[in-house]
Amino acid sequence: MSVPISPPSATLPSASTPAADLYRHGLALLLAKDIAGWVELWAEDGVLEFPFAPEGWPRRLDGKAAVADYMRHYPDHIDLHDFPDVRMHQTVEPGTVVVEMRGVGRLVKTGAPFDMTYIAVVTVRDGLISSYRDYWNPLAVLEPGTDFTGSAR
């Protein structure tokens, strides 16, 4: 089922917020370009992994500070407009969701369209993201204007 993304609420998620609701809130924060708010959804020891990252791009970020550092310039490079196709799948693992989605917008540097399909496996512990495996198309980052990570490409 496709999940609509509402503007972020003024109420912050709590330790009892279901993983799917926390994830939807995070998408709304990304659309609002509130990277600091998005990072606040992370556990201090949270891990962000990119199993398909191309050579020179990070494959694993350990800890909230590393996630914040990685994401801090994201809106300067990718202007997200929408997540038009979000599908959430509950798992038998408590606190874990699998998400299929598309992010669309534009590349700030070139003005070119941005359209990326993702699959994410996200685990929430005590109301915070503890694990996020982000499966995205590594060929898309070969386009000019996509390198916001300072990769060594």
C-alpha positions as CSV (number, residue, x, y, z in Angstrom):
1,M,0.0,0.0,0.0
2,S,1.3,3.4,-0.9
3,V,1.8,5.7,2.2
4,P,1.1,9.4,2.0
5,I,3.7,11.7,3.5
6,S,2.3,14.5,5.6
7,P,4.2,17.6,6.8
8,P,6.3,16.9,9.9
9,S,4.3,17.3,13.1
10,A,5.3,19.5,15.9
11,T,5.1,16.5,18.2
12,L,8.3,14.6,18.3
13,P,8.2,10.8,18.1
14,S,8.5,9.0,21.4
15,A,10.0,5.7,22.5
16,S,6.7,4.0,21.7
17,T,6.4,5.4,18.1
18,P,6.0,2.5,15.7
19,A,8.9,2.1,13.2
20,A,6.6,2.8,10.2
21,D,5.4,6.1,11.8
22,L,8.9,7.2,12.7
23,Y,10.1,6.5,9.1
24,R,7.2,8.5,7.6
25,H,8.0,11.4,10.0
26,G,11.7,11.2,8.8
27,L,10.6,11.4,5.1
28,A,8.5,14.5,6.0
29,L,11.6,16.1,7.6
30,L,13.7,15.3,4.5
31,L,11.1,17.0,2.3
32,A,11.1,20.0,4.7
33,K,14.9,20.0,4.3
34,D,15.2,19.7,8.1
35,I,18.4,17.5,8.2
36,A,19.0,18.3,11.8
37,G,15.5,17.1,12.7
38,W,16.1,14.0,10.6
39,V,19.4,13.2,12.4
40,E,17.6,13.6,15.8
41,L,15.6,10.5,14.9
42,W,18.9,8.5,15.2
43,A,20.3,6.5,18.2
44,E,23.7,7.7,19.2
45,D,25.1,4.3,18.1
46,G,22.9,4.0,15.0
47,V,24.4,2.5,11.8
48,L,23.7,3.6,8.3
49,E,24.8,1.1,5.6
50,F,24.9,1.4,1.8
51,P,25.4,-2.2,0.5
52,F,25.5,-1.1,-3.2
53,A,27.6,2.1,-2.8
54,P,30.1,2.5,-5.6
55,E,33.9,2.7,-5.1
56,G,34.8,5.8,-3.2
57,W,31.5,6.2,-1.5
58,P,30.9,5.3,2.1
59,R,29.5,1.8,2.7
60,R,28.9,2.2,6.4
61,L,28.5,5.1,8.8
62,D,28.8,4.3,12.5
63,G,27.0,6.6,15.0
64,K,24.7,9.6,14.9
65,A,27.6,12.0,14.4
66,A,28.8,10.2,11.3
67,V,25.2,10.2,9.9
68,A,24.9,14.0,10.6
69,D,28.3,14.7,8.9
70,Y,27.2,12.6,5.8
71,M,23.8,14.3,5.5
72,R,24.7,18.0,6.4
73,H,25.0,19.2,2.8
74,Y,22.4,17.0,1.2
75,P,19.8,19.8,0.5
76,D,22.6,21.9,-1.2
77,H,23.0,19.1,-3.8
78,I,19.6,17.3,-4.0
79,D,16.4,19.2,-3.8
80,L,13.8,16.6,-2.9
81,H,10.2,17.4,-3.9
82,D,8.3,14.2,-3.1
83,F,8.3,10.6,-2.2
84,P,5.5,9.6,-4.6
85,D,5.6,5.8,-4.1
86,V,6.2,4.7,-0.6
87,R,5.3,1.1,0.4
88,M,5.9,-0.1,3.9
89,H,6.2,-3.8,4.8
90,Q,6.0,-4.9,8.4
91,T,8.3,-7.7,9.4
92,V,8.2,-10.4,12.1
93,E,11.2,-8.6,13.7
94,P,9.7,-6.1,16.2
95,G,10.7,-2.6,15.3
96,T,11.8,-3.4,11.7
97,V,10.2,-2.2,8.5
98,V,11.1,-2.7,4.9
99,V,10.3,0.3,2.7
100,E,10.1,0.5,-1.1
101,M,10.1,4.1,-2.3
102,R,11.0,6.7,-4.9
103,G,12.5,10.1,-4.2
104,V,12.0,12.7,-6.9
105,G,13.3,16.3,-7.2
106,R,16.2,18.0,-8.9
107,L,20.0,18.2,-8.7
108,V,20.8,21.7,-7.4
109,K,24.1,22.1,-9.3
110,T,22.7,21.2,-12.8
111,G,18.9,21.6,-12.4
112,A,18.6,18.0,-13.9
113,P,15.8,15.8,-12.6
114,F,16.5,13.5,-9.7
115,D,14.5,10.3,-9.6
116,M,15.9,7.5,-7.3
117,T,14.3,4.2,-6.3
118,Y,15.2,2.9,-2.9
119,I,14.6,-0.1,-0.7
120,A,15.4,0.4,3.0
121,V,15.5,-2.0,5.9
122,V,15.1,0.1,9.0
123,T,15.2,-1.0,12.7
124,V,14.0,1.3,15.4
125,R,14.9,0.7,19.1
126,D,13.5,2.8,21.9
127,G,11.9,5.2,19.4
128,L,15.2,5.9,17.5
129,I,16.7,4.5,14.3
130,S,19.4,2.0,15.3
131,S,20.0,0.4,11.9
132,Y,19.2,1.6,8.3
133,R,20.3,-0.3,5.3
134,D,19.8,1.8,2.2
135,Y,19.7,-0.1,-1.1
136,W,19.9,2.5,-3.9
137,N,21.0,2.5,-7.5
138,P,24.8,3.2,-7.6
139,L,24.7,4.3,-11.3
140,A,22.6,7.3,-10.4
141,V,25.5,9.0,-8.5
142,L,27.6,9.0,-11.7
143,E,25.5,12.0,-12.8
144,P,27.1,15.5,-12.4
145,G,25.9,17.2,-9.2
146,T,25.1,14.1,-7.2
147,D,28.3,14.0,-5.1
148,F,27.4,15.5,-1.8
149,T,29.5,13.1,0.3
150,G,33.0,14.2,-0.6
151,S,33.7,10.8,-2.1
152,A,37.0,9.9,-3.6
153,R,35.6,9.2,-7.1
